[in-house]
């Protein structure tokens, strides 16, 4: 006779400890109340003069800053000059989606420039889609502070940037800020994310086919934000970018020799860079930029493909050729 199965005891659900709700920001019924700053009043008047329409004046629910919800003439709106390049494929998909729905439901963020244009730091693709569809206006959250256009890159997370896009965004932003704000480079850490992106961005500007992924790991270890004013810091960055491109030329020659020997792999450049990296086995060690790059250039120029085995290349990883 089969033994009766023992009934399983019901599993007790672990109750999460209750935490007291936090109170932060502004209640929904208070977003439009309060004394509006003079800057917002002037901005609203200018928007109307430009042919736009102020739809609402309200405070940000978290920080309390005043801003406008407005309709803007599309021909007055343009992307900031330092954001990522336009993707035609994304514009085509977005245009089709908006057209199928028959509604545009995602306001852009905009700031007004002294020249009477409206810059959007996060709406390049939406602008292009609306223009494709023949739209005449766009709904925007218009903020009085120009620095929002610089800092909003920190919020622009709807699309994961690749290294090239991130670096080009950062260097374009730095070049724009250098004309407006001469503070030391190190005071822009939140805007620039990491110092190596500035140098890599300049490399991409000089050479659109630059394989930044191969050099990013070592540059992250030897770069730091500079204490010199931003315009002067950019001069130093351009000198550093020139040295990195000189290194890339030497690495390219080594890769070509490996291919001549019959080696084929999308990771050859990363393999060569790893072999000549003097910090490869020095975890956590601090290093000087000029000294490290000089050592790598010398090592790349004396690189001997005859000493490389196929199994070494087969185990290689890292960033493939771009």
N, C-alpha and C positions, 0 to 999 in steps of 0.2 A: 504494500500500500504506500503510495507516495506521501511523503511528509508534507504537511501543510506549510505553505510559505509564510514566513513571519511578516506581518504587516509593517511597512516602512513608517517610521515616525515622520510626521509633517515637518518640513524644514522651516526653521524659524527665520523670518526675514529680519535682517539687521536694519534697524532703524537709524537713519542718519541723525546725528545730533542736531537739534534745532538751534539755529543761530538767530540772534536778534537782527531784524532787517535794518539795513543802513539807510540813512536819509541823506541824499546828496542831490544837488541840482535844484531845478525849479519845477513846481507842479504844473500840470498841463494847462489849468485855467489861469495861470499867471504869466504865461509866456509872452503875452502881448501887453502886459501892464508894466508900469514904471516910467521913469523919465528917459526919454530917448536922447542920446548924445547929439551934439550939434553936428558931428561928422556924419551921422546917419541921415540927418535932415538934409544936409548939403548933397549927400550922395543920391538921395531920393529925387531931389530937384534936378540933378544932372541927368539921371536916368530918364526922366520925363523929357528933358530938353533933347536928349539923344534920340528920341523917338520910341523909347521903351515905355513900359507900364509897370508901376509898383503894385504888386498884388497883395503884399502883406509886409508888415514890419514886426519882427518878433525877436525874442532872445533865444540863444542856443540853450537847450534844456539842461545841458551839463555845466558849461562854463559861464553862461549868462551873458555872453557877448551879443550885441545887437547886430542884426543883419537883415537884408531884404530878400523877399521872394519876388522876382520880377520877370517880366517878359522882355527879351532883348531882340533888337533886329539882328538877324543872323549874320548879315554882312559886316557887323561891327565886332563880332566875336572871333577870336583866333586862339590857337593853343600857345602856351608859353614856349619860348624857344629852347627850353632845356629838357623837355620830356622825351620819352622814347619815340622812335620813328613809327610812322603810320603803317599798319598792316593792312594791305588791300584786301586780303582774304577775310580778315575780321570785319572790315567795313561792309563787304558784300553780304556776309552772314547777318550782320546787325541790321542792315538796310532791309533785307528780306523779312526779318522777324518783326521790325517796327511796322513795315508796310502790311504784313499779314494781320497783325493785331489792329492796325488802324489807330493806334494811340502811341504817344510818346510820354512815358511815365517816369523818367529818371532825370531830374534836373541836374545840370552841371553846376560847378562852383565857378564863380567869376570874380575878378577884381578889375577895377577901372584904372587904366594907365593915364599918365598926364597927357598923352597924345589923343585921348578920346576913344581908345580901343578897349575892349574887354578881354582880358587874358583868362583862359581856363587852364588850370594845371592838371585837370583830370578828365577832360571831356573831348579829347582830340578825335577819337573814333566816333563818338556820338555826333559831333559836329559834321564830320565827313559823311556819316550816314544820312543826316538830315539834309545836307546839301545835295546828296545823290537823289533824294526823294523830292527835291524841289521846295523844301520848307522855307518860309520867310522869317520865322522867328524861333526862339528857343527859350524855355523856362530855365531860370538860373537862380541859385542862391548867391546873391551879390554881397560881398563882405567889404567893409571899408578899409581893412588893413592889408597893404600889399604883401607883408611878410607871410600872410597865410598862403599865398601862391608858392612861396618858397618851401614852407614847412609841410604842405599838404602831401608831398611825396611820401611822407611817413605813413599817411593813411591810405595811399593808393595800392591796396593789396589785393584787388580783385583778380589780378593776373600775376602769376609767378614770373618775375623777370629772370632772364638769363644774364650771364655775366656781362655780355656786350651791352645789353640794354641798360643794365644798372650803371655801368661805368660811364656810358655816354650821357645818361641823365645827370649823373653827379657832376661831371666835368662841365656840361653846359650850364648847370645851375651855378657852379663856382665862377665861371667866366662872367655870368650875368651879375652875380653878387659883387664881384670885384669892382664893378663900375658904380655900385651903389653903397657898399659897406666895406670900408678898409680895415675892419677888425682883424685880429690874428686868425689864421686858419684854424687853430685849435679850438676857437670859440664856436665853430660851426660843426662840431662833432655829430650832433643829432641830424643835421641836414645831409651831411656827406657820408654817414654810415661807417665807412672805414677809409683810412688814408690811401690804401693801395688802389682803390677805385679811381682816384684822381689821376694817378700815373697811368693806369691801364686805359682810362678813358682818352687821355691824350694820345696813347699809342694807337687806339682804334681810329681816332680822328686822322692820324697820319697814314695809317694803313688799315683799310676796312677789312682786310683778310687776316689781321693779326690774331694769333691763337692765344688769347689772354688766359684761357683756362690752364695752359701748361705752366704759366709763370705766376699765377695767382697764389698758390701755396707759399712759395718762397717770398713773394712781395709782402704778403700779410705778416711775415715774421720780421722783415727789415724796414717796414715803413711805419711812421708815426706822424701824427698831426704836427705841423710846424708852428713855431711861435711867431714867425714873421707875419706882417700884414698880408692879407689875402692876395693883393696884386703881386707883391714880391714873392710870396709862396708859389704862385703859379709859374713864375719864371724858373724857380727851382724845380718844380714839377716837370716843366718842359725839358730841362736839362736831363732829368732822370729818365723821362720817357725816351729821349734820344739814346741814352745808354742802354735801355732795355731793348730798343729796336736794333741797336748794334749787336747786342747779345743774340737777338732773334735771327739776325743774318748769319751769325756764326753757327747757331744751332741748325738753321736751314741747310747749311753746307754739310754738316755732319749727317743730317737725315738723308740728304741726297746720296752721300757715300754709302750709307747703310742700304739704301734701295738698289744702288749699283751692285752691292754684294748679294742681292737677292732677298733681302729682308722686306716683308710686306706686313704692315700692321697699321691700324688707324691711331695707334698710341706711340708711334716712333718718336714724335717730338717730345711727348711727356716722358718717354723713356730716357732720351738724351738729357733733358733738363734734370731729371732725377739723378742721373749718373754724375753730372757735373756740379750738383748742388753741394756746397761745402757744409751746409747745415743739416744734411741728410741724417746723420747719426748724432746730432747734438740737440736733443730735445730740450726745449725751454731756454736754450742759450740765446742771449741777446747778440745782435750783430749789426754792423754798420752797413748802410746801403751801398755806398761807393766801394767799399772794400769787398763786399760779397759779390756785387755785379762784376767787378774787375776780375776776381778769381774765376767766376763762371765764364766770362768771355775768353780768358786765357785757356781754361780747361776745354772749352768747346773747340777752340782752334787747334788744339793738339789731340782731339778726340781720335782714337784709333779703332775703326770698325773691325779690323782684323782680330781684335781681342774679344769681340762680342759673340756669344753663342746663341743659337736659335732658341734654346729653352729659356734664356734670360729675357728675350723679347716676348716670348709667349706668356711669361708670367707678368708682363708689364700691364699696368692699368693707368688710371688717371684720365685726364681730359683728352678726348680724341681730337684729330685735326678739325678745325672749324671751316 
